[in-house]
Amino acid sequence: MFAMPPKISIVRHAQGYHNLTGDSTLHDPLLTPLGKSQCTHLRRTYPHHSTISLILSSPLRRTIQTAAYSFAPALEREEVKFVCLPELQEVGDCASDTGTDVHKLGEAVAEMFRGEGEEFEWVGGKVDLSLVGEGWNCNQGYYAHKYAALAKRGADVRRYLFTLSRQHPHIVVVTHGAIAHFITEDWAVADPMLGTTYRNCEVREFRFGEGSTEGGNVKLVESRGRRVVYAGEEEGVVDIDVGVEVGRL
């Protein structure tokens, strides 16, 4: 039993080159220099690295980078796993939301962190791609850009998190802005199929709602406290007071 209820931290990736240029034809884009600095600031200011027990990431390159750069203090601990989960990929079917083929992904991960210095030498061997199968980036069927498919994907992620929480009191989920709305059932957005209210490198903290059951209906409730948001061109964070039961919106 945990002293506190399990906590789920939902994190949107830092700025990618497609965010900078608005070019959705860029395939699986990497982080910009500003995006890397956003991660650095989050790493330096996030107060809960010591409680993290598992990190889940979308297998797209920008989310893997964000997870590694932002949560390095946690990932440097041997017991903290770094698992890529295909269900966390973004909602769209454009090139920028389409991941790298699985047979190329391992080398792509190693290449992303090559030359980053001793601080990130552990990354290549720690990223677990065992759940990333062939066709994970097909944008069809289960991964189609359709409301029903996205709603099912969000529900599957919530149930998976609930199961994992029996062993992990604090799980960090590094994902994308639009799919985050389907995962949290936060419909306070103009169109979750197309956009998001999450800013780059924003962290929102959740706990499981009353009545959530393993294998059944699972709700996420946003914790009372603050959202940590990267402020923009200059380093800094903006705290936004919240107290939202997201599943009831």
Secondary structure as the mmCIF struct_conf table of DSSP 4:
data_model
#
loop_
_struct_conf.conf_type_id
_struct_conf.id
_struct_conf.beg_label_comp_id
_struct_conf.beg_label_asym_id
_struct_conf.beg_label_seq_id
_struct_conf.end_label_comp_id
_struct_conf.end_label_asym_id
_struct_conf.end_label_seq_id
BEND BEND1 ALA A 3 MET A 4
STRN STRN1 LYS A 7 ARG A 12
STRN STRN2 GLY A 16 GLY A 16
HELX_RH_AL_P HELX_RH_AL_P1 TYR A 17 THR A 21
TURN_TY1_P TURN_TY1_P1 SER A 24 THR A 25
BEND BEND2 LEU A 26 ASP A 28
STRN STRN3 LEU A 31 LEU A 31
HELX_RH_AL_P HELX_RH_AL_P2 PRO A 33 THR A 45
TURN_TY1_P TURN_TY1_P2 PRO A 47 HIS A 48
HELX_RH_3T_P HELX_RH_3T_P1 HIS A 49 THR A 51
STRN STRN4 LEU A 54 SER A 57
BEND BEND3 PRO A 59 LEU A 60
HELX_RH_AL_P HELX_RH_AL_P3 ARG A 61 SER A 70
BEND BEND4 PHE A 71 PHE A 71
HELX_RH_AL_P HELX_RH_AL_P4 ALA A 72 LEU A 75
TURN_TY1_P TURN_TY1_P3 GLU A 76 GLU A 76
BEND BEND5 ARG A 77 ARG A 77
TURN_TY1_P TURN_TY1_P4 GLU A 78 GLU A 79
STRN STRN5 LYS A 81 CYS A 84
HELX_RH_3T_P HELX_RH_3T_P2 PRO A 86 LEU A 88
BEND BEND6 GLN A 89 GLN A 89
BEND BEND7 VAL A 91 VAL A 91
BEND BEND8 CYS A 94 CYS A 94
HELX_RH_3T_P HELX_RH_3T_P3 ALA A 95 ASP A 97
HELX_LH_PP_P HELX_LH_PP_P1 GLY A 99 ASP A 101
HELX_RH_AL_P HELX_RH_AL_P5 VAL A 102 PHE A 113
TURN_TY1_P TURN_TY1_P5 ARG A 114 GLY A 115
BEND BEND9 GLU A 116 GLU A 116
HELX_RH_3T_P HELX_RH_3T_P4 GLU A 118 PHE A 120
TURN_TY1_P TURN_TY1_P6 GLU A 121 TRP A 122
HELX_RH_AL_P HELX_RH_AL_P6 VAL A 123 LYS A 126
STRN STRN6 VAL A 127 ASP A 128
TURN_TY1_P TURN_TY1_P7 SER A 130 LEU A 131
TURN_TY1_P TURN_TY1_P8 GLU A 134 ASN A 137
BEND BEND10 GLN A 140 GLN A 140
HELX_RH_3T_P HELX_RH_3T_P5 GLY A 141 TYR A 143
BEND BEND11 ALA A 144 LYS A 146
HELX_RH_AL_P HELX_RH_AL_P7 TYR A 147 LEU A 164
TURN_TY1_P TURN_TY1_P9 SER A 165 GLN A 167
BEND BEND12 PRO A 169 PRO A 169
STRN STRN7 HIS A 170 THR A 175
HELX_RH_AL_P HELX_RH_AL_P8 GLY A 177 THR A 184
TURN_TY1_P TURN_TY1_P10 GLU A 185 GLU A 185
BEND BEND13 VAL A 189 ALA A 190
TURN_TY1_P TURN_TY1_P11 PRO A 192 LEU A 194
BEND BEND14 THR A 197 THR A 197
HELX_LH_PP_P HELX_LH_PP_P2 TYR A 198 ARG A 199
TURN_TY1_P TURN_TY1_P12 ASN A 200 CYS A 201
STRN STRN8 VAL A 203 PHE A 208
HELX_LH_PP_P HELX_LH_PP_P3 GLY A 209 GLY A 209
TURN_TY1_P TURN_TY1_P13 GLU A 210 GLY A 211
TURN_TY1_P TURN_TY1_P14 GLU A 214 GLY A 215
BEND BEND15 GLY A 216 GLY A 216
STRN STRN9 LEU A 220 GLU A 222
HELX_LH_PP_P HELX_LH_PP_P4 SER A 223 SER A 223
BEND BEND16 ARG A 224 ARG A 224
STRN STRN10 GLY A 225 TYR A 230
BEND BEND17 GLY A 232 GLU A 235
STRN STRN11 VAL A 237 VAL A 242
HELX_RH_3T_P HELX_RH_3T_P6 VAL A 246 ARG A 248
#
